[in-house]
Amino acid sequence: MAAIPVEAFYLTPGATGSLQQQIRAMVTQGILAGRFRPGSRMPSSRGLAGHLGVSRITVTLAYADLVSSDYLTSAGRSGYFVSDTAPLAPEFPQAQSRAEAIDFKGLTGGRFTLVPKVERPEDWDRYPYPFIYGQADPTLFDHQNWRQCALRALGKRDSRR
């Protein structure tokens, strides 16, 4: 099972409670929300302490309390893991969807849409200055390099996984 990154944890400035309580709350909320799955490895106490800027004993004590509450399990010299028997969030029945009572399209005259509709004359490219919304000037913008950068950034070959 994948390890939970330390970036999933952060302390809110001005939050109430001790640092141990805040760490316990972060872990329990992550488990109850389903972000931390059973069997997932928790960050090391040293790594999490360094990330949060707290002492290692603070994280160790918070983890120990979570083990006693059955949110985490401890594997000797291997670290802490989300317990397979950790409490789950209560499941509530889905609320029935209501039909929309207000006709927003009728009220606004359909003027506001998610995708702007561009209306242009057929010979728009012959104008001396064809200012068309959403169109870049190919002499000023290098579309080919942009496409290559987007493919490289979104491609699997250069990803870390």
C-alpha positions in Angstrom: 0.0 0.0 0.0 1.2 3.5 -0.8 2.7 5.8 1.9 0.8 8.9 2.9 2.9 11.9 2.0 3.8 14.4 4.7 2.3 17.2 2.6 -1.1 15.8 3.5 -0.6 17.2 7.0 -0.5 20.9 8.0 -1.0 22.8 11.2 -3.6 25.6 11.1 -2.2 28.8 12.7 -4.2 29.8 15.8 -6.0 26.4 16.1 -7.1 25.4 19.5 -5.7 22.4 21.4 -2.3 21.1 21.9 0.0 20.1 19.0 -0.7 16.4 19.8 -4.4 17.0 19.7 -4.1 18.8 16.3 -2.0 15.9 14.9 -4.5 13.3 16.2 -7.4 15.3 14.7 -5.6 15.5 11.3 -5.1 11.7 11.2 -8.6 10.8 12.4 -10.2 13.3 10.0 -8.2 11.8 7.1 -9.2 8.3 8.0 -12.9 9.1 8.5 -13.0 11.1 5.3 -11.5 8.2 3.4 -8.3 10.0 2.3 -6.2 7.6 4.3 -7.0 4.0 3.4 -6.6 1.0 5.7 -3.0 -0.4 5.4 -1.6 2.9 4.2 1.8 3.7 5.7 1.9 6.9 7.8 4.8 9.3 7.5 7.7 8.6 9.8 7.6 10.4 13.1 10.8 12.1 12.2 9.6 13.2 8.8 6.3 14.4 10.0 7.9 16.3 12.9 10.3 18.0 10.5 7.5 18.9 8.1 5.3 20.3 10.8 8.1 22.0 12.7 7.3 20.2 16.0 9.4 17.9 18.1 9.5 14.2 17.3 8.2 13.2 20.7 5.0 15.2 19.9 4.3 13.1 16.8 5.3 9.9 18.5 2.9 10.5 21.4 0.1 11.4 19.0 0.7 8.2 17.0 0.8 6.2 20.3 -2.6 7.6 21.3 -4.0 6.8 17.8 -2.7 3.2 18.2 -4.6 2.9 21.5 -7.7 4.3 19.8 -7.3 1.7 17.0 -6.9 4.2 14.2 -3.3 3.2 13.6 -1.3 0.0 14.0 2.4 -0.2 14.8 4.7 -2.7 13.1 7.9 -3.0 15.0 10.8 -1.2 13.2 8.5 -0.7 10.1 6.5 2.3 11.2 2.8 3.1 11.7 0.0 2.1 9.4 -3.7 2.9 9.1 -5.5 0.1 11.0 -7.7 -2.3 9.0 -10.2 -2.0 11.9 -10.2 1.8 12.1 -13.6 3.4 12.6 -15.4 4.4 9.5 -17.4 7.5 8.8 -21.1 7.0 9.2 -22.9 6.6 5.9 -26.0 8.7 5.5 -28.6 8.1 2.9 -28.3 10.3 -0.2 -30.6 13.2 -0.1 -33.3 13.2 -2.8 -32.5 15.7 -5.6 -35.1 18.4 -6.0 -36.2 19.8 -9.3 -34.8 23.3 -9.8 -37.5 25.8 -8.8 -36.0 28.8 -10.5 -35.5 29.1 -14.2 -32.1 31.0 -14.3 -31.8 30.7 -18.0 -35.1 32.4 -18.5 -34.3 35.1 -16.0 -30.9 36.0 -17.5 -32.1 35.6 -21.1 -29.4 32.9 -21.7 -26.7 35.6 -21.7 -24.5 33.8 -19.3 -23.2 30.4 -20.4 -20.1 28.4 -19.5 -18.7 28.4 -23.0 -18.7 31.7 -24.7 -20.2 31.6 -28.2 -17.9 33.5 -30.6 -19.8 35.1 -33.5 -17.6 36.4 -36.3 -18.0 37.3 -39.9 -17.0 34.8 -42.5 -14.1 36.9 -43.8 -12.8 37.8 -40.3 -9.2 36.9 -41.2 -9.1 39.6 -43.9 -9.7 42.4 -41.4 -6.6 44.5 -40.7 -7.0 43.9 -37.0 -9.1 40.7 -36.4 -9.6 40.9 -32.6 -11.5 37.7 -31.9 -12.1 36.5 -28.4 -10.1 33.4 -27.5 -7.9 33.3 -30.5 -4.1 33.8 -30.3 -2.1 35.4 -33.1 0.0 32.6 -34.5 2.8 35.1 -35.3 3.1 36.0 -31.6 2.4 32.7 -30.0 4.4 29.5 -30.7 1.7 26.9 -30.7 4.0 24.0 -31.6 6.3 24.6 -28.6 3.2 25.1 -26.3 1.8 21.7 -27.5 5.2 20.0 -26.9 5.5 21.5 -23.4 1.9 20.4 -22.6 2.5 16.9 -23.8 5.7 16.6 -21.9 4.1 18.0 -18.7 1.1 15.7 -18.9 2.8 12.6 -20.4 3.6 9.5 -18.3 7.2 9.2 -19.5 8.4 12.1 -17.4 6.1 11.6 -14.4 7.5 10.4 -11.1 5.2 7.4 -10.8 
